[in-house]
Amino acid sequence: MRLHQATSLSEVASIIDARFIGPADLKVTGINEVHVVESGDIAFVDHPKYYDATLDSKATVVIIDKEVACPQGKGLIIHEAPFDAFNQLTSHFKKLNEEASEASPQIHPDATVLPGAHVGKYVSIGQGSILHPGAVIYDHCIIGDNVTIHANAVIGSDAFYFKRKPGKHEKLRSVGRVILENNVEIGAACTIDRGVTGDTVIGEGTKMDNHVHVGHDTKIGKRCLFAAQVGIAGCVTIQDGVTMWGQAGCAANITIGEGAVILAQAGVGKSLAGGQSYFGSPAGEARRKMREVAILSGLANKK
């Protein structure tokens, strides 16, 4: 999430009543999770396993629950609960960003919003796009030109992202967006989650059948096809021209290469190269996996 104006390290620390290490006037221009962090951003870490990766990331300021050596050119904010501090800061800066923006949705005169569709605040809808009855567009979403969103689809719902705490699960607040590029089609009852702090992006010309789910911060390329009941977890990268057939699913934080074909009910648990077909769970090269199934079937039928 970009900030509406640059803010100093000392100002950020004062918002969450925390101590900081580093130049007081160090400028912050955004706040993001570590997997999408950029120079100028605030990130957080609350587990020793990820200390080094976060401190070595592009983040300019790191909220951390232990005093450590401050990397050169960066700032640290020491807070006993970085997850809570991050939630507090995203809420604070989201409010400031909205106060500096036009809340009314910007809908092109040639777009069609049919009765029963809902369009939230800070939304943009491009020329020739159509929203069918029951479609819901949450705040801050960007809909390109000639996009079709069928009945009861939900664009921009919150990320499924929770931290286990004693006796409860606490939600990491979602302040990102969904961007649907030009000529995208979203089937009936699809759900596409917003990014936590960044964007979930559906590339130009991609088409989705009914009942497809896309998790937070996922980036889908151009001209992809997704059949009914495909499930895509958060932070997935799907390159151009990928096809996923019915009920196929994939785990978080993986990449599916350009032109790959994922056959029905395949379960993708790791990154896959492009230009091949995949089958089974765990998904593997389709012909090999089908031979494995045939061999196992033959063994089962032996007397």
C-alpha positions, 0 to 999 in steps of 0.5 A: 500500500502506497502512503498518500504522503511520505512519513518519517520513521519517528512519526511512524513509531509514535503512531504505535507508541514504540521505540525506533532505531535509525535516523529519525527523518528516514522517509517511509512511502509504503507499508507492505508484507515482506513478499511484496515489499519495496524500497521505502516500505514498512514490513513486519516480522515476529518469528526468529525463522524469518528475521534474516529474510525480512531484515535483508529484504527491500524494506526500509523499516522493519517492525520487529519484536527483538532488538537486533543490529540495524542494517545500514540505511534502514530503520527498526521499530521495536514492538512486542507485537509486530502483527498488531502494530502492522494492523494498527498502521495499515488501518491508520494509513488507509484512513489517511489515503481515503481522506485524500481520495474521491470516494464515489465510484468512477464508472465509465458512461458506456459501462453497465451496472445492472439492478442488484449489483453493488459497487463500493467506494473508490472503485473504477469501472472501464468502458464497455464493462458489465456487472450482472445482478448480485455482483459485488465489487468491494471498495478500491477495486479497479475494473478495466475495459470490456470486463464481464462479471456474472451474477453473484461474483464477489470481487475484493473480499478480505484475504484469508489470513489469520494469526494463531493467538491463545484461544483465538485467530486474529485477522491480518487486515486487508487493505489491498486491491483487486485489479481486473485488466481489460477483456476479463470475464468472471463467471457466476459465484466466483470469489476473488480476494483483495491483496493484504497490502498489495494487489490481486491481479487478473491479467488481460483476456483471462476467463473464469468459469463459475465457482472459481476462487482466487486467493489474496495477492495472486498474480494471474497472467494474460489469456488464462482459462479456469474451469469450474471450481478451480481453487487458487491459494494466496500469493500464487503467480500464474503466467500467461496462457495457463489452463486449469480444468475443473476442481484443480487447485494449487497451494500458496506461494508457487509459480505455474509457468507459461502455457501449462495445462493443469488437468481436472482435480489435479493438486499442485503443491509446488511450482511447475514449469510451463509448456507441459500438462499435469495430472494427479495429486501431487500433480506431475507430468500427465503421461507419467502420472497416468502410467503410474495409475495404470500400473497401480491398477494392474497390481491391484487386479492381480490375483 
